Each structure stands twice: as C-alpha cells, then as structure tokens.
Amino acid sequence: MLLQIPIDLYVQFFKKSSRNKIVGYIAGFDFNSDKINMVIINKNGILLDVKSEHFPEVTSHGFSRGKAKDLRRQALAKLVKYARNHGVKYYVV
C-alpha cells in the first residue's frame, strides 16, 4: 500500500514558526514499475530540479524479480545521492 500526501496539505499542518526553520531542499519521489521520478523543491514550493531514472527492461517477460529489485534500488540510490549533493535535507515518498 502506498500513501500519497500532497506537499501543500503536509505543509499546512506545520506550525508557522517551524516552517521558517526548514533548512535545505525537499525531494519528492514517484515510483513506477519501470522508472523513478524525483523533483526537488525549496521550502516555498518552487520547483528547482527534476530527474528520472529509467529501467524498462524490468517489465520484460522472464526478467528476474531479484535483478529487477536490485536495479530499482540502484536507481533510487543514484537519485538520493544526486539529491543530497544538491542540498536536499528532506525526502517525501
């Protein structure tokens, strides 16, 4: 089960004083069977960067589940490293 919460709704429940304490950027992820999409925004919700990792071979008939899981983990690790190097401190899945 995947729970998706819009960032506006999430930020709405922050205290006004704590909203100003957010230091660094926020990365949001969207997972699909053959790709992972990532966006980076600042604390005001302004879009700073978009990056995707594609791995279409994992949906091919007969492709090993273990190998597919490994490719997905590698893609996620690559995106998290990219985000960290660009000042992301918070991650939303």
C-alpha positions as CSV (number, residue, x, y, z in Angstrom):
1,M,0.0,0.0,0.0
2,L,1.3,3.5,-0.9
3,L,0.1,6.6,0.8
4,Q,0.4,9.8,-1.1
5,I,0.0,13.2,0.6
6,P,0.2,16.4,-1.4
7,I,3.0,18.6,-0.1
8,D,0.6,21.6,0.3
9,L,-1.5,19.6,2.8
10,Y,1.6,18.4,4.6
11,V,3.0,21.9,5.0
12,Q,-0.4,23.3,6.1
13,F,-0.1,21.4,9.3
14,F,3.4,22.7,10.2
15,K,3.4,25.5,12.7
16,K,4.1,28.8,11.2
17,S,7.3,29.2,13.2
18,S,8.6,25.7,12.2
19,R,8.0,26.4,8.5
20,N,10.8,29.0,8.7
21,K,13.2,26.6,10.3
22,I,13.3,24.3,7.2
23,V,16.8,24.4,6.0
24,G,17.7,22.7,2.8
25,Y,15.6,21.4,0.0
26,I,12.8,18.8,-0.3
27,A,12.9,15.9,-2.7
28,G,9.7,14.0,-3.7
29,F,9.7,10.6,-5.4
30,D,7.2,8.9,-7.7
31,F,7.8,5.1,-8.1
32,N,6.6,3.2,-11.2
33,S,7.4,-0.3,-12.3
34,D,9.9,0.9,-15.0
35,K,11.1,4.3,-13.7
36,I,11.6,6.5,-10.6
37,N,10.8,10.2,-10.9
38,M,12.2,12.8,-8.5
39,V,11.6,16.5,-8.0
40,I,13.5,18.9,-5.8
41,I,11.7,22.0,-4.4
42,N,12.6,24.6,-1.9
43,K,10.6,25.4,1.3
44,N,8.4,27.8,-0.6
45,G,7.4,25.0,-3.1
46,I,9.3,26.4,-6.0
47,L,10.5,23.7,-8.4
48,L,14.3,23.6,-8.6
49,D,15.1,20.3,-10.4
50,V,13.5,17.2,-12.0
51,K,15.3,13.9,-12.6
52,S,14.3,10.4,-13.6
53,E,15.9,7.0,-13.7
54,H,14.5,4.6,-16.3
55,F,14.9,0.8,-16.3
56,P,12.4,-0.5,-18.9
57,E,14.0,-4.0,-19.1
58,V,12.5,-4.9,-15.7
59,T,9.0,-5.2,-17.2
60,S,10.1,-7.7,-19.8
61,H,8.6,-11.2,-19.6
62,G,11.0,-13.5,-17.9
63,F,13.2,-10.8,-16.2
64,S,14.3,-11.9,-12.8
65,R,12.5,-10.3,-9.8
66,G,15.7,-10.2,-7.8
67,K,17.6,-8.5,-10.6
68,A,14.7,-6.0,-11.1
69,K,14.7,-5.2,-7.3
70,D,18.4,-4.6,-7.5
71,L,18.1,-2.3,-10.5
72,R,15.4,-0.3,-8.7
73,R,17.5,0.0,-5.6
74,Q,20.5,1.2,-7.6
75,A,18.4,3.8,-9.4
76,L,17.0,5.0,-6.1
77,A,20.4,5.2,-4.5
78,K,21.6,7.2,-7.5
79,L,18.8,9.7,-7.2
80,V,19.2,10.1,-3.4
81,K,23.0,10.7,-3.9
82,Y,22.1,13.3,-6.6
83,A,19.6,15.0,-4.3
84,R,22.0,15.0,-1.3
85,N,24.7,16.6,-3.4
86,H,22.2,19.4,-4.4
87,G,21.3,20.3,-0.8
88,V,18.2,18.1,-0.1
89,K,17.6,17.5,3.6
90,Y,14.1,16.1,3.5
91,Y,12.6,13.3,1.4
92,V,9.0,12.6,0.6
93,V,7.9,9.3,-0.9
